[in-house]
Amino acid sequence: MNDWNIYIILLNCGYIIYLAAFLAKKIVWLRLLTITGNFLIVPYFLYFHETPLWNSFVWTCIYTIINLVMLFIIYLESRPVSLSDLEQRIYDLTFKSLEPRVFKKLIDHGSLEEIQPEVNLVTRDSELDSLMLVVEGEAEVVLKHGEHTNYSYRRIHW
């Protein structure tokens, strides 16, 4: 029983915490418990043997750093998305099926332009290199057979 010194006890506690981490359903808990287990097994690698197990120590440190970085990324991604009033209105009217974070990435790639009345936005059979969305005012659409239809910004869905 003399073989049971503090380093062996910490090593086994670390492994028990690893087992708990593998049972965790949420990734945050898995990463937190794994980091805790890593801290508990490091003394074994450094002090139990006459020469430290540097290879094991370095790999444990690498795993810990990766888990810490991933926890930080999870934290950043879990923060609420902040939308301006106009962005919120566009989201509510047209893009409600997207996650707010995905919508924010999409809307940040666009630009807001004020177009004067009677400006031709698109002509038939032309290729478009961007998506246009009327968010305020009206757009007149001339169909293939010459029919005219007016769309207000509340009725346009892409």
Buried (B, 14 or more C-beta within 10 A) or exposed (E): EEEEEEBEEBBBBBEEBBEBBEEBEEEEEBBBBBBBBBBBBBBBBBEBEEEEBEEBBEEBEEBBEEBEEEBEEEEEEEEEBEBEEEBBBBBEBBBEEBEBEEBBEEBEEEEEEEEEEEEEEEEEEEEEEEEBBBBEEEBEEEEEEEEEEEBEBEEBEE
